[in-house]
Amino acid sequence: MILIIGAGLAGLSTAYHLQGRPCRVVEKEKEAGGLCRSYQMDGFTFDMTGHLLHFRQQAIRALVEGLLAGQLQQHSRRSYIYSYKTYTEYPYQVNTYGLPPEVVRECLMGFIATLTAPPSTLKPEERSFKQWILESLGEGFAKHFMVPFNEKLWQVSLDELTSDWVSWLVPKPELKDVVNGALGVKDKAFGYNPSFLYPAQGGIGVLPKAFLSGIGDIVYGSELMEVDTTRRRATFQDGRVESYETLVSTMPVPELIRRCTDLPKPIREAAGGLRCASVYNINLGVAREHVSDKHWIYFPERDYPFYRAGFPMNFSPTLGPPGCSSLYVEISHQPEQTVSPATLIAQVRDGLGRAGIFRPADEIVVADVKDIRYAYVLFDRHRARALPAILSELESRGIHSIGRYGRWEHTSMEDAIAQGKQLAEKLRAA
Ligand SMILES: Cc1cc2nc3c(=O)[nH]c(=O)nc-3n(C[C@H](O)[C@H](O)[C@H](O)COP(=O)(O)OP(=O)(O)OC[C@H]3O[C@@H](n4cnc5c(N)ncnc54)[C@H](O)[C@@H]3O)c2cc1C
């Protein structure tokens, strides 16, 4: 029997693609979806922060378009950076027109200096994220956007992070594009997500639900507590004990390792050193329509506690009552740090007011805070050294750890689905 831990997209996709081979999915929550869930509150539908579909793999796009036939809408991205009391279109690097002239000058001069600097001799995993930013984009872009924004998001110095994950997320532009951007000339779309798909109704949670009809055996409300990897036995909080031939785990890998009773000490210690940033997701409903015309906005400046705010009703108007707006706001924090929901909501209201998005008379009709404990995996030097040994030790014991937190990586919904599909195909062929 193949036992799958977690009914997020990675676990669901694995079960779906096993195509009837004996398997059981066990999920600790009362419903499927993991981070890709939606929930209703007082007439609003919220996701666990913004979850937009960007595809790079045609096979996964076709799968999702088939599962959600007729339900998806395509949108051209309207995302901006708010700084110096100005909106700069994303990506910042090619859109600096409109920022204070001194800022534009520093960005341009810094970028030009990178073009004549000698190329780095370090391997990506040895080069820090900060070095990568300085060498690829230059001092101006580093100072005015990349460093303050990323330090707010990752909650650590960028000297501590490696750069092996950045290239697909942070596009390196050509000089012509940077100059055009400084002059306000637009001739092409940039970035990893110039357009995105999103369900017309119901929020992103309709996607995991669409997998369910292809999956026979799911147990909800049952948390994996202990794994005896030698006897291949898993024990759950509700008392159930499952024997398995193969275990597919999509739970965070440090949690899995903590719950395996018989792993070597160096592996347990290596997993204990894996770090992540957590995110407070503050979801708001406001009694005024169109509080913003944008899809989402990045906030690099320290004056604002949040790093991003999005406006779901601008890409799916049915997510709230007519005459209202909804927002998701994201504040990163160290996992061990806690702030009360009331304080977070007050900080968000104040910050959005100072940014000119909220007006003093705006009535917040719904406010809800979710704490996403595992949000952004830190790509530090310890991860680069420790992770391959952890994953191969697990594989040697019949455990495949997959998904965003199973592989301890910075990946998307598409990647979670692709990993589940790939693993199921391998297990079917075995
Ligand atoms: C702030 C933020 C914004 C994001 N925005 C986007 C976006 O716009 N677009 C995009 O494509 N991706 C986005 N992502 C990434 C996306 O959410 C993930 O890639 C994807 O949902 C991961 O799916 P998964 O199945 O790997 O993990 P998860 O969704 O975490 O699923 C793991 C499942 O395991 C269950 N579980 C955990 N422990 C146990 C246990 N002990 N026993 C039983 N079950 C357990 C959990 O409850 C969960 O259901 C975002 C992520 C974050 C943090």
The ligand as an ORCA input file, in Angstrom:
! r2SCAN-3c Opt
* xyz 0 1
  C       2.465     33.317      1.017
  C       2.392     32.327     -0.113
  C       1.868     32.703     -1.346
  C       1.828     31.794     -2.403
  N       1.328     32.203     -3.610
  C       1.324     31.340     -4.647
  C       0.813     31.741     -5.920
  O       0.331     32.870     -6.104
  N       0.866     30.832     -6.936
  C       1.386     29.572     -6.786
  O       1.413     28.792     -7.732
  N       1.858     29.159     -5.587
  C       1.839     30.011     -4.516
  N       2.312     29.588     -3.311
  C       2.878     28.228     -3.195
  C       1.791     27.163     -3.054
  O       0.962     27.436     -1.936
  C       2.447     25.811     -2.834
  O       3.450     25.565     -3.796
  C       1.499     24.614     -2.864
  O       0.229     24.915     -2.354
  C       2.179     23.514     -2.054
  O       1.396     22.351     -2.029
  P       1.928     21.095     -1.183
  O       0.943     20.030     -1.360
  O       3.339     20.849     -1.512
  O       1.942     21.604      0.361
  P       0.764     21.982      1.344
  O      -0.270     22.767      0.648
  O       1.436     22.580      2.541
  O       0.111     20.565      1.727
  C       0.622     19.746      2.743
  C      -0.551     19.061      3.432
  O      -0.039     18.194      4.441
  C      -0.884     18.283      5.579
  N      -0.108     17.861      6.761
  C       0.943     18.496      7.340
  N       1.383     17.794      8.399
  C       0.615     16.690      8.488
  C       0.605     15.572      9.377
  N       1.482     15.463     10.387
  N      -0.335     14.608      9.184
  C      -1.234     14.688      8.157
  N      -1.262     15.726      7.286
  C      -0.339     16.709      7.451
  C      -1.263     19.763      5.611
  O      -2.407     20.005      6.400
  C      -1.489     20.045      4.128
  O      -2.817     19.795      3.744
  C       2.338     30.477     -2.221
  C       2.826     30.082     -0.981
  C       2.857     30.995      0.062
  C       3.416     30.554      1.400
*
